Amino acid sequence: MKTHYLLRKLHLPNRRTVVSELGNSGTSLVESVEKLHKQFPFSLKVTARNGQIGSDFVSACSMRGVRCFVHGGDAIYLFADQDTFIDWSRAQSYLFKEEERFVSELRGFLERQLRHVYEMVSERYAFNFGGPTRLMGVLNITPDSFFDGGRFAGKEAAVERGFQMEEEGADIIDVGGESTRPGAAPVTEADELARVIPVIEALAGEIKIPISVDTYKAPVAEAAIQAGATIINDISGLQFDPHLLEVVAHYGVPIVVMHIKGRPTDMQVNPHYDNLMDELYRFFDESIAKAEQAGIERSRIILDPGLGFGKRLWDNYEILQRLPELKGLGCPLLVGPSRKSFIGKILNLPVEERLEGTAAAVSAAVSGGCQLVRVHDVKEMLRVVQIADLICGNVVLDEQDLGE
C-alpha cells in the first residue's frame, strides 16, 4: 500500500506550544525546533498515515533545500520558507517513488493553506467567508443550558429573541433544543422536535438571515430543514448519528462539524491528549473524508474545534493560540468561546460575569483566522469583531472613512 501523508502547518508562538507539539523529547530538541520555527515560520509537520518516514524522504528534503528531522518514526518536521515549498510542489522529477505522492498532496495542501476566501451559497443566501467575521447568535430553547437556560424556553420568548439578534447584527441564528453543557443528559427526539420546530417555523418566514439547528439527530435535522433551517450544527462531528450525513447530503445544506471527545455526559471526565493539535487535525481530516464520501462537498463544511467539549483547561487556550494550524484543512472555521468555563476558571467569575473574557477570546479567534464566532451576546460581540477585523486586516477602510 502506498504511503499517504497528512500535512499541517505549525503555529508555535511560545515555548509551551513547542513542548506540547513534541511531547517528552528533551530540552535540546525543543530549543532546536523553537529556533528553526522562528527562522522558518512556514514549518510543516508531515505524518505518514500507513507507514514510516524513510531515509529517502530525508534525502529528498536535502535535495529540495528543506531542513528536517524525523520524529516518532511516522512524522517528519520540515523547515523552509514558503517559496521553497511552492517550488517543491511544482517539481516534475522525483528522487524516490513516494516523493511523487507527497508532492501531489503538498500541492493540494498549499492550495488550501494559502486560500483566503470561502464561498458558501444556497438558494436563500450567499456567504463570502474571509472578509468581515460572521456572528452566529445562540438561541437555546432549553430549561438547562449553562448560561441562558430557561429564559427562551417558551416559543414567544425564543422568537422575540431571534428577531432581536437579527436586529443586533447576527448573521446566523443557531437554534438548539438540547443542552450540551458538561454533564447534560440527552433529551428525546420528540422533546427536541417540540422545542425547536415551532420556533424555526415562526422565524423562517420573517427574518432575512439563515437559521442553523444545533442537533446531532438526523430526524431533528430533517424536520428543521423542512421547517426553514438551512444549516446543520453538529456537536458530535458526525459521530453520534450515522444517518445525519444522508440528510445533509440530500438537502445540500452546509454543516458545522465540531470536535468533541466523549459525549456531553462524560466529556469533561479526565480528557487526555498525547498531541492535541494532531488529534484535532486528524479528526477533522477524517470527518471531511467521511462527508465527501457521502456526497457533501468540502465547500459546505465548517469546522469547529469545540472549545469546552472534552478539553482540559489549558487545551482551550492552546487551541486559540494555534488556531491557524487548522487552516490547511480548507474549510471556514467557527469558534464558540462564549461565556464558557475555561474563561470563568481563570477569572474566578460566574457565567453572568464572563462578558469581557468572552470578548478577549473572540478577539483571539479572529486574530487566529476564524471566519465565524458563535456567541450569546450578539450586540456586544459585533462591536468586538468590528475592531478585531480592522486590526487583523479582514476589513480595510477607505481614506474617506477615516476621521480625525
C-alpha positions as CSV (number, residue, x, y, z in Angstrom):
1,M,0.0,0.0,0.0
2,K,1.3,3.4,-0.9
3,T,2.1,5.8,1.9
4,H,-0.2,8.8,2.3
5,Y,0.7,11.9,4.1
6,L,-1.1,14.3,6.4
7,L,0.3,17.8,6.3
8,R,-0.1,20.5,8.9
9,K,1.5,24.0,9.0
10,L,2.8,24.6,12.5
11,H,2.0,27.7,14.5
12,L,4.1,27.7,17.7
13,P,4.0,31.1,19.3
14,N,5.8,30.2,22.6
15,R,7.9,27.5,24.3
16,R,4.8,25.8,25.8
17,T,3.3,25.1,22.4
18,V,6.6,23.7,21.2
19,V,6.7,21.3,24.2
20,S,3.0,20.4,23.6
21,E,3.8,19.6,20.0
22,L,6.9,17.5,20.7
23,G,5.9,15.8,23.9
24,N,8.8,14.5,26.1
25,S,11.5,14.9,23.6
26,G,14.1,16.7,25.7
27,T,15.2,20.3,26.1
28,S,17.7,20.3,23.3
29,L,15.2,19.2,20.7
30,V,12.6,21.7,22.0
31,E,15.2,24.5,21.7
32,S,16.2,23.4,18.2
33,V,12.6,23.3,16.9
34,E,11.9,26.7,18.6
35,K,14.9,28.2,16.8
36,L,14.1,26.7,13.4
37,H,10.4,27.7,13.6
38,K,11.4,31.3,14.3
39,Q,13.8,31.2,11.4
40,F,11.3,29.5,9.1
41,P,7.7,30.3,10.2
42,F,6.3,28.2,7.3
43,S,7.2,25.0,9.1
44,L,5.3,21.8,8.3
45,K,4.6,18.6,10.1
46,V,4.2,15.6,7.8
47,T,2.7,12.4,9.2
48,A,2.7,9.1,7.3
49,R,-0.7,7.5,7.6
50,N,0.3,4.0,6.7
51,G,3.9,3.6,7.3
52,Q,7.2,5.0,8.5
53,I,9.2,8.0,7.3
54,G,12.2,6.6,5.4
55,S,15.7,7.8,4.7
56,D,14.6,8.5,1.1
57,F,12.3,11.3,2.4
58,V,15.2,12.9,4.3
59,S,17.3,12.7,1.2
60,A,14.6,14.4,-0.8
61,C,14.3,17.2,1.7
62,S,18.0,17.8,1.5
63,M,17.8,17.9,-2.3
64,R,15.0,20.5,-2.2
65,G,16.7,22.7,0.3
66,V,14.5,21.8,3.2
67,R,15.8,21.2,6.7
68,C,14.1,18.3,8.5
69,F,14.1,15.8,11.4
70,V,12.1,12.6,11.8
71,H,10.0,12.4,15.0
72,G,8.4,9.2,16.3
73,G,9.1,7.2,13.2
74,D,6.0,8.2,11.4
75,A,6.3,12.0,11.3
76,I,8.8,14.5,9.9
77,Y,9.2,18.2,10.6
78,L,10.1,20.3,7.6
79,F,11.6,23.8,7.8
80,A,11.9,26.1,4.8
81,D,10.4,29.3,3.5
82,Q,7.1,29.3,1.7
83,D,8.6,29.7,-1.7
84,T,10.7,26.6,-1.3
85,F,7.6,24.5,-0.6
86,I,5.8,26.1,-3.5
87,D,8.8,25.2,-5.8
88,W,8.8,21.7,-4.4
89,S,5.1,21.3,-5.2
90,R,5.8,22.2,-8.8
91,A,8.5,19.6,-9.2
92,Q,8.4,17.4,-12.2
93,S,11.1,14.9,-11.3
94,Y,11.3,12.8,-8.1
95,L,14.1,11.3,-6.1
96,F,12.0,8.3,-4.9
97,K,8.6,6.9,-5.8
98,E,6.8,8.1,-2.8
99,E,8.0,11.7,-3.3
100,E,5.5,11.9,-6.2
101,R,2.7,11.1,-3.9
102,F,4.0,13.6,-1.3
103,V,4.3,16.4,-3.9
104,S,0.8,15.8,-5.1
105,E,-0.5,16.1,-1.5
106,L,1.7,19.1,-0.9
107,R,0.2,20.8,-3.9
108,G,-3.3,20.3,-2.6
109,F,-2.3,21.3,0.9
110,L,-0.7,24.6,-0.2
111,E,-3.8,25.4,-2.3
112,R,-6.0,25.1,0.9
113,Q,-3.4,26.7,3.2
114,L,-3.0,29.8,1.1
115,R,-6.7,30.3,0.4
116,H,-8.2,33.5,1.8
117,V,-11.9,33.4,0.8
118,Y,-14.5,30.7,1.1
119,E,-17.8,30.9,-0.7
120,M,-20.9,29.2,0.6
121,V,-24.0,29.6,-1.5
122,S,-27.6,28.3,-1.2
123,E,-30.9,29.3,-2.6
124,R,-31.5,31.7,0.2
125,Y,-28.2,33.3,0.9
126,A,-24.5,33.6,0.0
127,F,-21.6,33.9,2.4
128,N,-18.1,35.0,1.4
129,F,-16.2,33.9,4.4
130,G,-12.8,35.7,4.5
131,G,-13.9,39.3,4.9
132,P,-15.8,40.5,8.0
133,T,-16.1,37.9,10.7
134,R,-19.6,36.5,10.8
135,L,-21.6,36.1,14.0
136,M,-23.8,33.1,14.9
137,G,-26.2,34.0,17.7
138,V,-27.1,31.3,20.2
139,L,-30.8,30.7,20.8
140,N,-31.2,27.9,23.3
141,I,-34.7,26.7,23.8
142,T,-33.9,24.6,26.8
143,P,-34.5,24.8,30.6
144,D,-30.9,23.8,31.5
145,S,-28.4,25.5,29.2
146,F,-25.4,26.7,31.2
147,F,-26.0,30.5,30.5
148,D,-29.5,31.3,29.3
149,G,-31.3,28.1,30.4
150,G,-35.0,28.7,30.7
151,R,-35.0,32.3,29.5
152,F,-36.1,31.4,26.0
153,A,-37.7,28.0,26.7
154,G,-41.1,29.3,25.6
155,K,-41.9,29.8,21.9
156,E,-42.8,33.5,22.2
157,A,-39.7,34.5,24.2
158,A,-37.5,32.5,21.8
159,V,-39.0,34.0,18.7
160,E,-38.7,37.5,20.1
161,R,-35.0,36.9,21.0
162,G,-34.4,35.6,17.4
163,F,-35.8,38.9,16.0
164,Q,-33.7,40.8,18.5
165,M,-30.5,39.0,17.5
166,E,-31.1,39.8,13.8
167,E,-31.6,43.4,14.7
168,E,-28.4,43.4,16.7
169,G,-26.4,42.2,13.7
170,A,-26.3,38.4,13.8
171,D,-25.5,36.7,10.5
172,I,-27.0,33.3,11.6
173,I,-29.3,32.3,14.4
174,D,-28.4,28.9,15.9
175,V,-31.5,27.2,17.4
176,G,-30.9,24.4,19.9
177,G,-33.3,22.2,21.8
178,E,-30.9,20.0,23.8
179,S,-28.3,21.3,26.3
180,T,-24.8,20.0,25.6
181,R,-23.2,21.6,28.6
182,P,-20.8,19.2,30.5
183,G,-22.8,16.6,32.3
184,A,-26.0,17.3,30.5
185,A,-28.3,14.3,29.9
186,P,-29.6,13.8,26.3
187,V,-33.3,14.6,25.6
188,T,-35.6,12.5,23.5
189,E,-36.1,13.2,19.8
190,A,-39.8,14.1,20.5
191,D,-38.9,16.7,23.1
192,E,-36.2,18.2,20.9
193,L,-38.6,18.5,18.0
194,A,-41.3,20.0,20.2
195,R,-38.9,22.7,21.3
196,V,-37.2,23.7,18.0
197,I,-39.6,23.2,15.2
198,P,-42.3,25.8,16.2
199,V,-39.6,28.4,16.8
200,I,-37.9,27.7,13.4
201,E,-41.2,27.9,11.6
202,A,-42.1,31.2,13.2
203,L,-38.7,32.7,12.4
204,A,-38.1,31.3,9.0
205,G,-40.8,33.3,7.3
206,E,-39.9,36.6,9.0
207,I,-36.2,37.0,9.3
208,K,-33.7,37.6,6.4
209,I,-30.7,35.7,7.9
210,P,-30.2,31.9,7.8
211,I,-31.2,29.7,10.7
212,S,-29.0,26.9,11.9
213,V,-30.2,24.0,14.0
214,D,-27.9,22.7,16.8
215,T,-28.5,19.0,16.7
216,Y,-26.8,15.7,16.0
217,K,-30.0,13.7,15.4
218,A,-30.9,13.1,11.7
219,P,-34.7,13.2,12.2
220,V,-34.5,16.5,14.0
221,A,-32.1,17.9,11.3
222,E,-34.5,16.9,8.6
223,A,-37.6,18.3,10.3
224,A,-35.7,21.5,11.0
225,I,-34.7,21.9,7.3
226,Q,-38.3,21.3,6.2
227,A,-39.3,24.0,8.7
228,G,-36.9,26.5,7.3
229,A,-33.4,25.9,8.7
230,T,-30.6,26.0,6.2
231,I,-27.5,25.0,8.2
232,I,-26.9,22.0,10.5
233,N,-24.6,22.4,13.5
234,D,-23.5,19.0,14.7
235,I,-21.6,19.0,18.0
236,S,-20.8,15.3,17.6
237,G,-18.6,15.8,14.5
238,L,-20.6,13.2,12.6
239,Q,-20.1,10.6,15.3
240,F,-23.4,10.1,17.1
241,D,-25.9,9.5,14.3
242,P,-24.6,7.9,11.0
243,H,-27.8,9.0,9.2
244,L,-27.1,12.7,9.6
245,L,-24.8,12.6,6.7
246,E,-27.6,11.3,4.5
247,V,-29.8,14.2,5.5
248,V,-27.2,16.8,4.9
249,A,-26.2,15.4,1.5
250,H,-29.9,15.0,0.4
251,Y,-30.8,18.6,1.2
252,G,-27.5,20.1,0.1
253,V,-27.2,22.3,3.2
254,P,-23.9,23.4,5.0
255,I,-22.9,21.6,8.1
256,V,-20.8,22.6,11.1
257,V,-18.6,19.7,12.1
258,M,-17.4,20.1,15.7
259,H,-14.6,18.2,17.5
260,I,-15.7,16.5,20.8
261,K,-14.1,13.9,22.9
262,G,-16.7,11.7,24.5
263,R,-20.3,12.8,25.0
264,P,-21.7,15.7,27.0
265,T,-22.4,13.3,29.9
266,D,-18.8,12.4,30.3
267,M,-16.6,14.6,28.0
268,Q,-15.1,16.5,30.9
269,V,-14.2,13.5,33.0
270,N,-10.4,13.5,32.7
271,P,-10.0,14.1,28.9
272,H,-6.4,13.4,27.7
273,Y,-4.4,14.2,24.6
274,D,-0.9,13.0,23.7
275,N,-0.8,15.7,21.0
276,L,-3.9,18.0,21.0
277,M,-3.4,19.5,17.6
278,D,-2.6,16.2,15.9
279,E,-5.8,14.7,17.3
280,L,-7.9,17.7,16.2
281,Y,-6.4,17.8,12.8
282,R,-6.7,14.1,12.1
283,F,-10.3,14.1,13.4
284,F,-11.3,16.9,11.0
285,D,-9.4,15.3,8.1
286,E,-11.3,12.0,8.7
287,S,-14.6,13.8,9.1
288,I,-14.2,15.7,5.9
289,A,-13.3,12.5,4.1
290,K,-16.4,10.8,5.5
291,A,-18.6,13.8,4.5
292,E,-17.2,13.9,1.0
293,Q,-17.7,10.1,0.6
294,A,-21.4,10.7,1.5
295,G,-21.7,13.4,-1.2
296,I,-21.1,16.5,0.8
297,E,-18.8,19.0,-0.8
298,R,-15.9,20.4,1.2
299,S,-17.2,23.8,0.3
300,R,-20.3,23.1,2.5
301,I,-18.3,22.1,5.6
302,I,-17.5,24.5,8.5
303,L,-15.1,23.3,11.2
304,D,-15.4,24.0,15.0
305,P,-12.6,22.9,17.3
306,G,-15.1,22.5,20.2
307,L,-13.8,24.7,23.0
308,G,-15.0,23.2,26.3
309,F,-16.1,19.9,24.7
310,G,-13.8,17.2,26.1
311,K,-10.9,19.7,26.7
312,R,-8.7,20.3,29.7
313,L,-8.5,23.9,30.9
314,W,-5.3,24.7,29.0
315,D,-6.3,22.9,25.9
316,N,-8.8,25.7,25.1
317,Y,-6.1,28.3,25.3
318,E,-3.7,26.3,23.2
319,I,-6.4,25.8,20.5
320,L,-6.9,29.6,20.4
321,Q,-3.1,30.1,20.2
322,R,-2.7,27.5,17.4
323,L,-5.9,28.1,15.5
324,P,-4.0,29.0,12.3
325,E,-2.9,25.3,12.1
326,L,-6.4,24.3,11.1
327,K,-6.4,26.5,8.0
328,G,-4.7,23.8,5.9
329,L,-8.0,21.7,6.1
330,G,-9.5,24.1,3.6
331,C,-12.8,24.9,5.4
332,P,-14.1,28.0,7.2
333,L,-13.5,27.9,11.0
334,L,-16.1,28.5,13.6
335,V,-15.1,29.2,17.3
336,G,-17.5,29.2,20.2
337,P,-15.9,30.6,23.4
338,S,-19.0,32.4,24.7
339,R,-19.0,32.6,28.5
340,K,-17.5,29.1,28.8
341,S,-15.9,27.7,31.9
342,F,-12.3,28.0,30.6
343,I,-12.9,31.7,30.9
344,G,-14.6,31.5,34.3
345,K,-12.0,29.3,35.9
346,I,-9.1,31.7,35.1
347,L,-11.0,34.8,36.2
348,N,-12.8,33.1,39.0
349,L,-16.1,34.5,37.8
350,P,-19.6,33.1,37.4
351,V,-21.1,32.7,33.9
352,E,-23.0,36.0,34.0
353,E,-19.8,37.9,34.6
354,R,-17.7,36.5,31.7
355,L,-18.5,39.1,29.0
356,E,-15.1,40.7,29.0
357,G,-13.3,37.3,29.0
358,T,-15.5,36.3,26.1
359,A,-14.6,39.4,24.2
360,A,-10.9,38.6,24.6
361,A,-11.4,35.1,23.4
362,V,-13.4,36.3,20.4
363,S,-10.6,38.7,19.5
364,A,-8.1,35.9,19.7
365,A,-10.2,33.7,17.5
366,V,-10.5,36.5,14.9
367,S,-6.7,37.0,15.0
368,G,-6.2,33.3,14.6
369,G,-8.2,33.3,11.4
370,C,-11.7,32.1,12.2
371,Q,-14.4,33.2,9.9
372,L,-17.4,32.7,12.3
373,V,-17.9,33.1,16.1
374,R,-20.8,31.6,18.0
375,V,-21.9,33.9,20.8
376,H,-24.7,34.7,23.2
377,D,-24.1,38.5,23.3
378,V,-24.6,39.5,19.7
379,K,-24.6,43.3,20.1
380,E,-21.5,43.4,22.2
381,M,-19.5,40.8,20.3
382,L,-20.3,42.5,17.0
383,R,-18.5,45.6,18.3
384,V,-15.6,43.4,19.3
385,V,-15.3,41.7,15.9
386,Q,-15.6,45.0,14.0
387,I,-12.5,46.3,15.7
388,A,-10.7,43.0,15.6
389,D,-11.4,42.7,11.9
390,L,-9.8,46.1,11.3
391,I,-6.7,45.2,13.4
392,C,-6.3,41.9,11.5
393,G,-6.9,43.4,8.1
394,N,-10.1,41.5,7.4
395,V,-11.7,44.8,6.7
396,V,-10.0,47.8,5.2
397,L,-11.3,51.4,5.5
398,D,-11.1,53.8,2.6
399,E,-9.5,57.2,3.3
400,Q,-12.8,59.0,3.3
401,D,-14.0,56.7,6.1
402,L,-11.1,57.8,8.3
403,G,-11.9,60.8,10.5
404,E,-9.6,62.9,12.6
